[in-house]
Amino acid sequence: MTQSISRAECLPRTTSQPAPRTTLGTYMAVWKQRRELASMDVNRLKDLGISPRDAAKEATRPFWDLPH
């Protein structure tokens, strides 16, 4: 007797796939935080220890690309 394996089990997990049990609220919070980050001026980013380049990179990530 052979077991069948689903296609999803064979595919490698990438960082663009959502984490298990991610809620809509989590996605909305990440989206809001990235919008706020994008609107910060250079002085505010400096106070937070974030370069404008790093802030722009983070702010342009899609909402489903969650930090680990």
Secondary structure in CASP SS format (residue, H / E / C, confidence):
PFRMAT SS
TARGET T0000
AUTHOR 0000-0000-0000
METHOD secondary structure of the structure
MODEL  1
M C 1.00
T C 1.00
Q C 1.00
S C 1.00
I C 1.00
S C 1.00
R H 1.00
A H 1.00
E H 1.00
C H 1.00
L C 1.00
P C 1.00
R C 1.00
T C 1.00
T C 1.00
S C 1.00
Q C 1.00
P C 1.00
A C 1.00
P C 1.00
R C 1.00
T C 1.00
T C 1.00
L H 1.00
G H 1.00
T H 1.00
Y H 1.00
M H 1.00
A H 1.00
V H 1.00
W H 1.00
K H 1.00
Q H 1.00
R H 1.00
R H 1.00
E H 1.00
L H 1.00
A H 1.00
S H 1.00
M C 1.00
D C 1.00
V H 1.00
N H 1.00
R H 1.00
L H 1.00
K H 1.00
D H 1.00
L H 1.00
G C 1.00
I C 1.00
S C 1.00
P H 1.00
R H 1.00
D H 1.00
A H 1.00
A H 1.00
K H 1.00
E H 1.00
A H 1.00
T C 1.00
R C 1.00
P C 1.00
F C 1.00
W C 1.00
D C 1.00
L C 1.00
P C 1.00
H C 1.00
END
